[in-house]
């Protein structure tokens, strides 16, 4: 793994110096880095290949998470990759059971499932194993029925190649595991890149003719969402709260006007005054926590409270990479980042207020510039993710589909 | 690895032509010169043992901030110039992973070592000799904290250079509140006055005023005639970050007497119009930049960091060592996760506590930074202080507004007063008191300090040998249990009891200047004094508050500056005179001294006469009792005693007039005690031949046309003048 170390430390530095920010960019780059970690990982001859690979990922993931604990997307992606490794491992061992009758320890539950379909390919098995890992849900009930006959054609060929001999099979199976994991991470990257599409597809169903939408700051997901509605010839108006102190709302307003959307820019403090005229609030998120709470740009809690007061639906749009399997504890402080006060005040103008030598050494002027707000789940009406719309109380189920429960704490086994 | 890289680059640039083509194709790598030596003594005694750039600033060595910034500003290659303690700096660079790091996107750091450099000028000459710099470079010292973006400034610099190859330097400046106080109270530095062309941003004039009482700036009239518009700024802070062309280095080599970057180089360049090199400024709009020049700026910048002005260079975001992450809590309290904190201990706002530190019951920590691995006992109060790593503070200690270095041990009940600096491994005994503004070190103060030697640290072997007597009372910690009450009496031996280490006397700055650059907050009185100085500068004198200064001529604004100069001069003359009275200085020497002062203030002979007269009268007044008779007597005595001195200055009628006018002024304004005696003293002056009759008559003549109020004394002495006139007529008649 020494080859990736410079890459890793480079990315760690970038995260530390806050050079990479925003959950989308962070998620993408983390996934790419982990893909190269996996591809550079030298498979040993030890029995438990997957565990070794997972350990390597964990070791890197630990550093990345520590580099910027606020960017929850880093942890999300690391956990997703760990989950992928587990899935692929199960599917490849399942193939092993079928072709070589190698005894591999795996959970009884999965064995049972594997026995039912002995001739399926690794890909299909992976899908099954995923289902097995997921708790049964309405979506997964129907998922595999149309898929399995389509792929079963390829099943025989892969099954054959795997079953040449025991030693060769061992080698190919490890290579295959790695290959599959890399491919799956590639899928994950594609998913992150294209997460806007499935979300914005739902726009027409949510935004109706002549509605008034309110949003705060700028989120790319929200932008794509509104674009999609506009493209479908919906006519609606948008109120954009400017999102002090970063004023990303100004940027969004410009972009919306370019697309021909009726846009009104308001100050953050005018949100309550305007909310009675609004039909729906649509906002982006920094992260969605396991309890359905949202970490979002500062000012969002106020918007959510205003929306609740006037019974306006509060809709959060977020890609699945923003789903965080952690429960928020003291999120206002611990899941927040205080930025430089220079966003708020000009240092030169206020330099005389920061005269520490004139009082007893304690500054009279303090400036607090938090980045995020925590919106409790009860204020959120609907989450729109790439898998559809969900209520806050459903988030933990959704999260269970993407992550394994034992990866919640990303830490190397040896140190733990 | 980076060293190799830089060397190969250096060789290529000098010789190979192939390199040049490459350079044309893509921009040359941005280089930076980081001076890891401040070439001053301001952080002594700590800097005797550790270089300034490695001193921890909120848990991180200063150089770490500078290097981090350079890297994030897009610098490709940095040369760290180290001089004193170069081994420590190099070791740090190795250990922290700066040196020898390679790869795309990361900055190569190379240490450049030279032991005989004693100034920034020398350092740059060494850099030039080694041929390390090939293009434009960022010049910064290792104690500068910034998070600004260099992009705009760099682009401006490059554009300008394309148009005008003589634009060799871009100075980064920052707006600050236009108050004289701010410079002093924030960073402990002097006010800077700059003249900038508002159109081109060219720097036309630069002056860091050492003295706030200087109320004027002198600008060459060529500057005014050559530039139709110019803005005079006193609201700018110099960030000490410069973008320089390679010519700067050769300029330093050409002018081998350039030592100081600002004092010599910038001023030299501005004055020199033969070569026509120009310096431009770039005003920092957003972002933070400050240089740590002294202990006060150390304090201020630390607090700015804690208040997150330097984001992302804040304690919870960057940490160089592999220690546990420190987290930010409400009210700007940063705590490492493995701090052992007693339930009853109280940590106030704006504090930082490092990892593996334990804090006992009922402690109070306010506005302070506590390092790593410290052990703090019970009932300790730490206020506004900087406690570095592995410090042991026992029960009941009090530390306020001080700096406590690594390994210091404060035994139970010790009190550290504001403004102290305890250097490495100093021990303070039980119940001992460390007096305000004292600097304590295990190393004795070097005695051979030359004022013009600007080494950051004299090497520790020389200068240690004969330590002055005050520092010789090294006492053992065991016997150092002298009650602290005694200590308060003085700065001499008793004050140092209970301290293992040498207590340094204040340097050449003098004890009066201590408060300017220490961590301790400025006392109310000093602030008022400063404030007063400021308000005086504004021209709004408050007479009732300031009785000691002679009143100023309200009628003419232009005289205000002049008056101030004279009053200062008078004060000095008076002091000299009083010394002469007390110590019996030879009269000739006194004259010499006063003449020297006159030259220093570039004043007229007449002013001198007035001042001396003023001093004589003042001395008489002090000696006198309250009654008029005794005053007259002492005045007569004084005049008799000093008549020779006065006569020395009254060579012409003009000077005699000056004395008369001065006397009149005194009677009217400052020392009204003399006013009833005017007419009685005047004949005496005549008798002692200090003032001739010509002068008196001319004075009377001049006053004839003056206001009624001015004529009071003329009237008072009418009889005498009449007598003089008659005497003159008689003389005429006789002839």
Interface residues (C-beta under 8 A of the other chain):
Chain A: X6 X10 X13 X16 X17 X18 X19 X66 X69 X333 X334 X338 X339 X340 X341 X342 X346 X347 X348 X349 X350 X351 X352 X354 X355 X356 X357 X358 X359 X360 X361 X362 X363 X366 X367 X369
Chain B: X68 X72 X103 X105 X106 X147 X174 X175 X176 X177 X179 X181 X182 X185 X186 X235 X286 X287 X288 X296 X299 X300 X303 X304 X307 X308 X309 X310 X311 X312 X317 X318 X325 X327 X328 X329 X330 X331 X332 X348 X349 X350 X366 X367 X383 X384 X401 X520 X521 X522 X527
